Amino acid sequence: MQTDEITFKIIGCAIKLDNTLGNGFQKVIYQRCLAFELRKAAWILLGKRANYFL
């Protein structure tokens, strides 16, 4: 998979999350929800290393 495709999928998950939750939550809530969305998109996250990837 090309870098552009991966970037497109990650940004798409982040935008979906932002549209769904909006603002006002603590950072940890967004992190958990984004991890869930990325897993749904068939991405495997390796704990805290995902923060550096994003």
Backbone as CSV, one residue per row, in Angstrom:
resi,resn,N_x,N_y,N_z,CA_x,CA_y,CA_z,C_x,C_y,C_z
1,MET,0.841,-1.174,0.000,0.000,0.000,0.000,0.890,1.243,0.000
2,GLN,0.534,2.204,-0.796,1.298,3.437,-0.915,1.136,4.311,0.323
3,THR,2.122,5.145,0.565,2.085,6.069,1.695,0.873,6.991,1.614
4,ASP,0.536,7.454,0.428,-0.614,8.343,0.260,-1.919,7.654,0.657
5,GLU,-2.052,6.387,0.321,-3.258,5.641,0.673,-3.382,5.472,2.181
6,ILE,-2.271,5.166,2.826,-2.267,4.992,4.280,-2.620,6.309,4.953
7,THR,-1.999,7.390,4.487,-2.276,8.716,5.040,-3.744,9.068,4.864
8,PHE,-4.305,8.796,3.699,-5.711,9.076,3.416,-6.627,8.331,4.390
9,LYS,-6.337,7.066,4.654,-7.168,6.276,5.574,-7.067,6.792,7.007
10,ILE,-5.871,7.138,7.444,-5.684,7.634,8.816,-6.404,8.969,8.997
11,ILE,-6.237,9.870,8.054,-6.901,11.168,8.149,-8.412,10.994,8.081
12,GLY,-8.874,10.070,7.257,-10.311,9.791,7.173,-10.877,9.324,8.504
13,CYS,-10.157,8.463,9.203,-10.590,8.005,10.527,-10.620,9.163,11.518
14,ALA,-9.621,10.027,11.461,-9.565,11.168,12.376,-10.713,12.142,12.117
15,ILE,-11.030,12.383,10.854,-12.128,13.289,10.520,-13.468,12.692,10.955
16,LYS,-13.633,11.401,10.741,-14.865,10.728,11.173,-15.033,10.863,12.691
17,LEU,-13.949,10.661,13.406,-13.977,10.777,14.857,-14.339,12.201,15.283
18,ASP,-13.737,13.191,14.657,-14.012,14.582,15.000,-15.464,14.941,14.716
19,ASN,-15.990,14.477,13.605,-17.384,14.766,13.266,-18.349,14.092,14.235
20,THR,-17.977,12.920,14.718,-18.846,12.174,15.621,-18.806,12.722,17.041
21,LEU,-17.608,12.944,17.579,-17.476,13.362,18.973,-17.543,14.875,19.170
22,GLY,-17.035,15.614,18.218,-16.950,17.058,18.416,-15.813,17.379,19.372
23,ASN,-15.973,18.452,20.142,-14.897,18.821,21.061,-15.389,18.785,22.503
24,GLY,-14.456,18.947,23.433,-14.809,19.003,24.838,-14.441,17.772,25.655
25,PHE,-13.909,16.753,25.000,-13.512,15.555,25.728,-12.030,15.626,26.069
26,GLN,-11.615,14.800,27.028,-10.203,14.719,27.363,-9.451,13.994,26.249
27,LYS,-8.149,14.261,26.163,-7.300,13.705,25.109,-7.369,12.180,25.064
28,VAL,-7.423,11.551,26.218,-7.422,10.092,26.278,-8.659,9.501,25.591
29,ILE,-9.775,10.199,25.648,-10.995,9.727,24.994,-10.793,9.717,23.482
30,TYR,-10.228,10.793,22.952,-9.959,10.858,21.513,-8.962,9.784,21.086
31,GLN,-7.943,9.554,21.908,-6.944,8.535,21.576,-7.578,7.154,21.511
32,ARG,-8.405,6.834,22.485,-9.052,5.510,22.503,-10.012,5.342,21.336
33,CYS,-10.773,6.379,21.057,-11.722,6.303,19.944,-11.007,6.211,18.604
34,LEU,-9.913,6.955,18.452,-9.154,6.881,17.204,-8.542,5.496,17.031
35,ALA,-8.042,4.928,18.106,-7.495,3.568,18.037,-8.576,2.583,17.608
36,PHE,-9.781,2.754,18.138,-10.902,1.894,17.772,-11.241,2.050,16.292
37,GLU,-11.306,3.289,15.818,-11.611,3.541,14.403,-10.544,2.962,13.490
38,LEU,-9.287,3.098,13.880,-8.212,2.546,13.058,-8.255,1.021,13.041
39,ARG,-8.603,0.422,14.177,-8.748,-1.037,14.198,-9.889,-1.458,13.274
40,LYS,-10.976,-0.706,13.301,-12.093,-1.012,12.408,-11.669,-0.897,10.958
41,ALA,-10.733,-0.018,10.688,-10.223,0.159,9.329,-9.106,-0.840,9.026
42,ALA,-8.962,-1.842,9.878,-8.001,-2.942,9.700,-6.557,-2.530,9.926
43,TRP,-6.327,-1.578,10.821,-4.971,-1.184,11.171,-4.643,-1.775,12.529
44,ILE,-3.408,-2.217,12.683,-2.947,-2.758,13.950,-2.086,-1.705,14.633
45,LEU,-2.466,-1.347,15.848,-1.704,-0.358,16.596,-0.860,-1.048,17.648
46,LEU,0.278,-0.483,17.924,1.183,-1.042,18.915,1.278,-0.104,20.116
47,GLY,0.180,0.056,20.827,0.146,0.867,22.036,0.563,2.297,21.809
48,LYS,1.495,2.787,22.612,1.932,4.175,22.555,2.665,4.503,21.266
49,ARG,3.236,3.529,20.591,3.955,3.790,19.345,3.024,4.408,18.296
50,ALA,1.722,4.155,18.413,0.766,4.713,17.456,0.754,6.233,17.535
51,ASN,0.994,6.809,18.718,1.008,8.260,18.850,2.101,8.877,18.000
52,TYR,3.235,8.215,17.908,4.336,8.735,17.093,4.029,8.581,15.622
53,PHE,3.285,7.547,15.285,2.920,7.302,13.890,1.941,8.357,13.405
54,LEU,1.033,8.756,14.280,0.018,9.742,13.900,0.613,11.107,13.993
